[in-house]
Amino acid sequence: MDRNFARALTLVLKHEGGWSDHPADPGGATMKGVTLANFRRYVKPDATKDDLRRITDEQLATVYRRFYWDAVHGAELPDGVDYAVFDFAVNSGPGRAAKYLQGVVGVVQDGRIGPATIAATKAMMRATVINDLCDKRMKFLRGLKTWPTFGNGWTARVSSVRADALKLAAPQPAPIPAPIPAPAPEPTRGWLSRVLSRLFS
């Protein structure tokens, strides 16, 4: 649901850290998970690395919403599944995340989430979708040539995503109704009332 975007973004940012410009990272320079290329695409066309370092919270949310959340139709996916797909998109690209979700729910893997994908996702148990998606994500990551460098971090990330997504997907317990106050006891009649009752009965 779209109301979940802020919550999902907070969880994603736990794993993204701050500034990174690792030579082995094909994404190049990033700040809180935002690449320089995407910063230029959605915020400032002529941005430098220094501009990216100073990215504001509002700019950050703009990039994440437009490039990742909207791309995987996060607002239309079930609770928990939305976060699992969103984090996958941030880590490995929206198209790949969409294809892997489509593979899990059994629809054509064209990399574009539409009504058929959304309907098929909603028809399945949320926990099943989340677990299968995370399993396939790990299999994909293990096959990357950069696994020796980033494998431990990716493993920890997907494990955390799985746990948090399952919590978000769990049915929320119904609120406990407030107890109904017991009626106040009738006042006991005093001795005079009892005596008068006997005299006139």
Secondary structure, DSSP 8 states (H G I E B T S, - for coil): -GGGHHHHHHHHHHHH-SEE--TT-TT-SEETTEEHHHHHHHT-TT--HHHHHT--HHHHHHHIIIIIITTTTGGGS-TTHHHHHHHHHHHH-HHHHHHHHHHHHTS---S---HHHHHHHHTS-HHHHHHHHHHHHHHHHHTSTTHHHHHHHHHHHHHHHHHHHHHHHS--------------------HHHHHHHHHH-
